[in-house]
């Protein structure tokens, strides 16, 4: 199989104890990579809160597609709890689904050829 499609997403991060947001663009293959990166950003935000001696307010990451549509938000607390909410526009996990779809197409195509050969 060829290379998997990669899309750019914007990760907006708020440490929870300020009104400022930082943003970062990142190319990801699908929801697993997006969620992994959001969790890493939440852990970093928690570390900044601890370093500042801030209250334990939840940090937030909002992930948008290039067109600005929100696809996921994640909220993390200093105790390590994380809540992830996906929107209806959740991206497909292209790495797994594309692979399975390719296998199914080959299987169906192979069965069709075998049926034609029998007739």
N, C-alpha and C positions, 0 to 999 in steps of 0.2 A: 504494500500500500504506500501511497505517497505521504507527503507531510500533512499533518493535521492543521485545519484552519485555526488561526489565532486572531483574536479580536482585541481591540484596545478598550479598556474600561477606565473610568475615573473614580478614584477612591478619595472621598472627602472625609476627613478625620477631625473630630472634636474631642479634646482631652476630658471633657466633662465638667471642668471647673472654670472654664472661660467661655467667652462668646466667640472666640476666634476659631476658624476652620482652616485646616491645611489640606491641600489636594495633591494627588499624585496620579500620574497616568501609568498604566501597566498593561502589557499584553498578556492575555490568559487564554488557555484552551477551552475552559468551561467552568462549570460551577464548583468543582472540587478545588481548582486552582484559585478561583475568586475567593471562596470561603477561607482557604488556607491563608491567603494574603491578608484578608480582613482580620482574622484572628491574630496574626502577627502584629498588625498595626494596633490592635486593641492592647496587646501585651506591652508594646512600646509606650502607648499612651499611659497605661497603668504605672509603668516604671517612671515616667516623667512626673506623674502625680505624687508618687512616693518621694521622689527626689526633692520636690517642692514642699513636701509636708502638707499636701492638699487633702481635703475631705474625700471620702470614698464615693464620689459621684460617678455614675456610669459614663464611660467613654463611648463614643458612637462613631461608626463608620457607615457612610452611605455610598453605595456603588451605583454608578450610572453608566449607561452605554454612551457611545460617542454622540448620539442624537439627543442626549440629555434625559432619556427615560430612566427612572429609578428601577433597578432590578433587584436590589437587596439592601437591607440595613442590618447592622449587627451592633449589639450593645454589650459592653463588657464591664464587669465589676472587679474591684481589687482582689476579691476572694477567688477569682478565676472563673466565675460563672459567666457564660456567654449566651446571649439570645440572638438567634439568626432568623430573620424574616425575609422570605423571598416573595417577590411580586409575581403577578401572573405572567410577566414577560421573562421569566427565568430562562437563562440561556440553556441550550442542550449541552449535555456532556458529550461533546463531539468525539472525544477520544474513544469512548466505549460504544456509543450508539453508531457511529460511522463504521466501526469495525464489525459490529454485529450485523448491520444492514448489508455490508459487503458480503459477509458470509451467507446470509439468507438469500441474497440475489444470486450468488453462485450456485447455491443449493437448488433454488427454484429453477434456474436456467438449466442446470444439469438434469433435473427431473423432467423438464419439458423435452429436452433432446432425447432422453431415454424413452419417453412415451411415444414420440414421433417415430423413433426407430422400430418400436414394437408394432406400430400400425402399418 
